[in-house]
Each structure stands twice: as structure tokens, then as C-alpha cells.
Amino acid sequence: MVQNASENILPIAALPMMSYAIAGALDAAKDQLENMQKAKTKPHVLDSQLVGKIIQSYTQQNASIADEKASCIYWKKSRLSSQQKKMVDGLWNNLVELERVNQQILFLAEHFKDHTIDTIMNMDDVDLALSYLAGQLYPPTEHEHSQKCTSHKKKSFKLPPEVICQEKIIKHHGKSYTFRHRKWGELGRIDVIPHGNQSQINTFVVAHDPDDPFAEIRTALFRTIALDFNAELESTYGQGVATSPPMDDFDRNKRIIESKLMICDTCNAPVALLIFAPDASTSGELEDYARMMHANTRKTNLPTWIIGAEEEVVPDKEGIALILKTWPERQPAKKISSLIFEPMLQNLQSTHCK
């Protein structure tokens, strides 16, 4: 299916994974709303950074729902099986409910941001006394601890279909877990850093171009994973795990990626863009490059291929590589011989002006 770049329409093949991800995101939002409602009478247990991240995270999620609804509308106009129609209707209902719950979270967060512990600590004694006497502050209660964005559900952590986890040791005796989808590439990572009897969890959504057609499905899927991951930690180790809402992991995109413009033999105009991914041997790894180079691809607006690691078949004569075409239409990654791919590029160069 040719994707509508203006509306970020996803192919119908993404329906099962999107349904799974949005259902998980809705569960996470309901848990977050429950926690926020518990703080209605004591917002001073929250800090400004946490409230700010909640506002940013759920504002971004609500903004993405329009694109996801657009995919549903587009799919409904297509020829669908009875099962697909049922899944699209279920997805639409969950998107509507997710938007409603997120709006409630944002309403509470906007109210809380003026009553956090940081706001109170930054007041001088006179302003603090006047605010309290005027009823603008909530009276503190005994034995309160920082509010945690945690799940009340005690369910066993299970990775979604086609998702794998890579674990490594990081500084301060912590562990970092990177989650990848076999087809969509890297989703994000979770760092767990011990602090005495507690653990700090930092979640990072892999950074992406907002116009990337697969950006929102990666983000929604990772939110589901982060929720289940945190619930498993609490189930195993008990309450007291400090968490942060997902943040964009921009550092993971800071790398040099080799690319090459193919030029017309006659007019010297660019006719194609090649992106080289020498360490990529799977479709998911090629998607990592597609994600990082999406802005460049969209800007050049040329037929674009991402070329993975080459395997030599006949020395100095033929190689074969996994290649992903990403623009103007996205095609499944497939292995192509250099004896086929190179003549195709040469034909583009020689026939551009003819």
C-alpha cells in the first residue's frame, strides 16, 4: 500500500500491532489517571519536573491520536475482512477513550503544577503564609511520600509479539534494557538504577521525526512495555520504585550515516538517494536507519533505498544485500543481488532526461 505522507497513513498490516499498542496505552493512561486522582487533595507531594513531564508526554500522545484516527478512517474505506472491521472498530473506540482519559490527566496536571513541592519551597515566608491563609495551598498531612507513577496491576511481564529485549550493565550498578521490534526496529530503552532500597527507572522513547509514518506506533508500543515492565518490578520487589514518564532519547540519533546521491548522466540532477547501513542485517535494523534519516529522505524527495550489510557471492563480481526502499512508497526489505540493483540505478541515471 502506498502511504499517504500528509496524513501518516499506516498499512493495514500494522493494524494488529497498533491495536495492541493502543490498548496498552489506554491501560497506562487509566493507571496514571488513578494515581493523579489520589493526589487531588495533596498535590504538594509531587515535584514540578514530574508534573512537567506528565504534561509533555500526554500532550504529545493526544496530538498523535489524530493521525491514528486518520488511519482508521482510511482503512474503513478499504475492502476489509470481517475480523479486520471488528479490529478497526475496537481500535477507534480505544482511541476515543484514550483521548478522553488523557484530557482528564492533563486537566489535573495543569492544576497540580502550581501546587507542587517545588513551588511551595520557592515561596518566601510571607507569600507562603498569605497563600495558606487564603486557601490557595493544601494543608500537608503526616507520613506522605512522593507520588509515584506506578501501575496497581500485578501481572507477569511478557514481551509483545515480535519484540526482543537486549540487556547490559550500566554505571552505578544499574541495568539498561533496550527493546526492539523485529520489523519496526528500536522502540526505546529502560534504565534501572538502584538507590538503596529503591530503584530509579528512566524510560527513553527512541527519538524520531514527527512525520515518520511509524513513529506513533513505536511510541505507543513502548508505552505499553514500560507500563508492564514497571508493574513486574513492583510485583517482584514491592512498592517504592521511582519512575519517570518516557522521554525522547535524542542521544541515540547522534551518529554519522553515509549516504550518496545518484546523479543524472545528462543534466547532473539528483535522481536517487542511497543510504548505507553496513551493520544492518535484518529489516528491523534497516528501519533504525529509515527512522534516523526520515527527515533527509522527505527533504530530498527522491527514490530512496537503504542498503544493509553486503555479502560477497562472487569476489569482485557479485554481492547480495538486504535492501529497503523507503521513498516515495515503502516496500518490504528484500535481498537483492548487485547484478540486479546496480544496473537498475544506472538505468535511472541514463534515462532521467530522455
N, C-alpha and C positions, 0 to 999 in steps of 0.2 A: 504494500500500500504506500502510495506517495503521501508523505506527511505534509500537512498544512503548516508551514513555518510560522505564519502570522498568528495562529491560534494554538500552536504546540500540540496538534492532534497526535495522539499515540496510536500505533497499530492495534488492531483488535487482539493480537496475540498478547498484548500487555494487560488485558482485562483481568485474568485470574490473579496476577501479582498485584495489580492496583487494588483490586477488591480486598485482598488480604492485608495490604498495607494500610488502606483507609480504615478498615475495621479495627486494626491495631491502633491507629492514630486516634480513633474515636474513644477506644478504651482508655488510652493515655490521657486524653483531654478530660474525660469524666473523672478519672482519678485526681487530676490536677484541680479540677473544679471543687471536688470534695475537700481537698486539702485547703484550698483558698477559703472555702466557706467556714472551715474550722477556725480560721484566723480573723473572721469578721469582727469579733469583739476584742482582739488583741493583735492588731497589725504591727505593733512595736516589736514583736518577736522576729519580724522579717528585716532583712537588710536591703538597702537600696539597689545594690548590684544584682541580687537575686530577682527583685521585682522588675528591674530594668530588662533583664534577660527574658523573663516571662513575657513582658510586653512585646519585646522584639520578636521572640520566637513565634508567639501565637498570632501576631500581626502578619508576619510573613506567611504562616500557614494559611490564614484566612484569605490572603491575597492570591494564593495559588489555587484555591478552590474553583475560581472562575475558569481556569484552564482545564481542570479536571472535569468540570461540568460540561465544558465545550466538547471534550472527547465523548462524553456520554451522549450528548445531543447528536453528534456526528455519527456515532455507532448506531443510534436508534433509527437513523435514516438508511442504514445499510441492511443488507439481507442477513439476518441473524438466525441462528438455531433457537429453539425454544429455551434451551439451557442458557445460551448467551443473553437472550432477552431478560430472563429471570435475574441473571448476574448483574446486568446493566441497571435494572430497576433497583436491585438491592444496593448497588454502589451509589446510585443517585440519592436514595433515601439516607444513606450514611453520610454523604457529603452535606446534605441539608442539615442533618442533625449535628455534624461536626462544626459547621459554621455557627449554628445556634449556641452550642456549648462554648466555643471559642469566644464568642461575643460576651458571654457571661463572665468568662475568665478575665477578659480584657477590661470589663466594667469594674470588677473587683480590684484588679491590679492598678488601674488608674486611680482608684480611691486610696489604695494602700500606700502608693508611692509618696504621699505627703505625710504619712504617719509611721514611717519606718524608724528603726532604732537610730540609723544614721542621721535622719532629720532631727530627731529629738536631741541627740548628742551634740549637734552643731548649733543648737539654740543657746543663747546666753541665759543666765538665771532669770532675768526679768521677763524675757519673751516666753520662757518655759512656764513660769508661774502664771502669766496672763493667759496663755493658751490653755493651761489646765483649768483655771477658774472659769474661762469662757466656754468650757466644754468641748474644746477643739482637739483634745488629746484623750486617749483611752486610759483609764487607771491601770497601772501594772498589777498583775496577780503573782502569787508566790509560785516558786518551783516551775517556772516556764523555761523552755529550751527553744533553740532556734527551730523554726518551722522547716520541715524537710519535704521536698517534692518526691514523695515515695508512693509506691503502689500498696494498697491494702490487700491485694490478692496474693495468695500463697500458691503459686503454680510453678511447676517444674519448667526450667528454662529449656526451650527447644528451638533450634535454629529454623527459620523458614525454609521452604524448599529451595534448592539451588544456591543456598548461602553457605559459605565456609568461614571459619574463624582462624586467624593467624595470631599466635601469642608470642610475646617477647618480654624480657625483663628490661625495666627502665630504672632510672635513678631513684634514690630513696626507697629501695627495696619494693618498688611498685611493679605492676604488670600492665602491659598495653595490649589491647585486643583489637585487631583490625578485621573488619567484616567486609567480605566481598561476595557479590553475586556472580555466578558463573557466566552470565550473559551481560548484565548491566555494568559489571566492573566494581570498583571500590565504592562502598557506601559510607563508611565513616569508621571512627575508632573510639574506643572507650579506655581511658587510663584509670587504673585503680591504685591509689597511693595510700598506704597505711599511715594512720596518725594515732598511735596509742591503741585504745580500744575501739576506735572508729576507723573508717576508710573514707577517703575523699574520692568521688567519682567525677571525672571530667569527660564529657561527651563532645565529640567533634564530628559534625556532618562534613563530608568531603565537599570542598568548595567547587562551585560550578557557575557557568554562565546562566543568568536567569532565563535566557531564550533557548537553552538546551532542552529539546523535547523530552528527554528522560530525567531531567533534574528533579522534578517533583516526585516521581515515583521512587527515586533513590532516597530522597529525604523522608518521605512517608514510611518507607520500609525500614529505614534506620531508626526512626522514632519508635516503631513497634519493637525492634530488637532492644533498644535502650531501656524501654519500659520493662520488658520481660527479664532482661539482664539484672536490673536493679531489684526486681521482685525476688529473683532467685537468691541474690546476695542477702537480702533481708530474711528470707526463709531459712537460709543456712546459718547466718551469723547473728540474726536478730536485728532489732531496730538500732538506729544510730549511724546510718550510712549517709554522709553528706553528699548531695548531688548538685549538678548544675544543668540547666537546660542546654540542648545541643547548640554548639557554636560552629561557625564556618571555619574549616581547617585550611586557611589560605596558605600556610607554610608548605603544604604538600604539593602545591602547584608551582613552587619556585624551582624550576629546573629548565635547562636549555633543551629544546626539542628541535631536531634537524628537520627542515622542510625544503622543498625545491619547487620552483615554478617552471613548468614546461612552456616553451616559447614557440610561437608560430614561425615556421621557416621563412615565410614571405614578409609579414608585417611586423614581426617581433612583438606581437601582443601575447599576453599570457593566455594559455588555453587549458591548463590543468594545474592542480596543486597536489604534490606528493608529500606525505608526512611519514617520516621514518621512525619505526618503533623497534629498534634492534633487540630489545629484551622481551618483546611480546610474542608469545607462542599460543595464546588462547584468545577467543573472541572477547572475553571479559577484560583481558589486558589491553587489547586494541581499543575497547571502549574507554579505558582510562585516558588514552591519548586523544580520543574523539572528544571527551569531556573537556580536557585541558586546552584543546585547540579549537573549540567550537566558535569562539568569538572571531578568530582569524579566518576560519572556514566561511563563516557567514559574511565577513567583510569582503573577502576576495570574490565570493560568489562564482566559483569555478568548479568544474567536476573535480572531486577530491577523493583520493584514496589514501588509506593508512596501511603501510606495508610493514608486516611483522618480521620476525627473525627468518633469515633465508637459510634454507637447507640446500647444500650443494648436491645436485643429482649427477651431472656430468661436469667434471672440472673444466672451468673456463668456457663452458658452452651452455649449460642449463642449470638453473636453480629453481626452487619452488618455495613459496612463502604464503602464509595466511594473510589475506588482504581484505580490508573492509572499505567499501565505498560508502561515504557519509553525506555527500552533497552532489547534486541537488536532491536526489532521493536516497534514502538509506536502504542498503541491501545487506543481506546476511553475509557474514565473513565466510570466505572460502579459500581453499588453497589453489593458487594459480601458478602455472609454470612461467618462467621468464620468457620462454619461446612464444608464449601467447600474449603476455602482458606488455612486453616491450614493443612488439610490432603494433599493438593497439594504440600505444602512446605516440608512436612515430606517425601513425595514420592521422591522429588528431592534429599533430604539428604540420603535416604536409597538406591537409585538406581544409584547414581553417579558412583560408581566403578563396577557396575555389567553389 
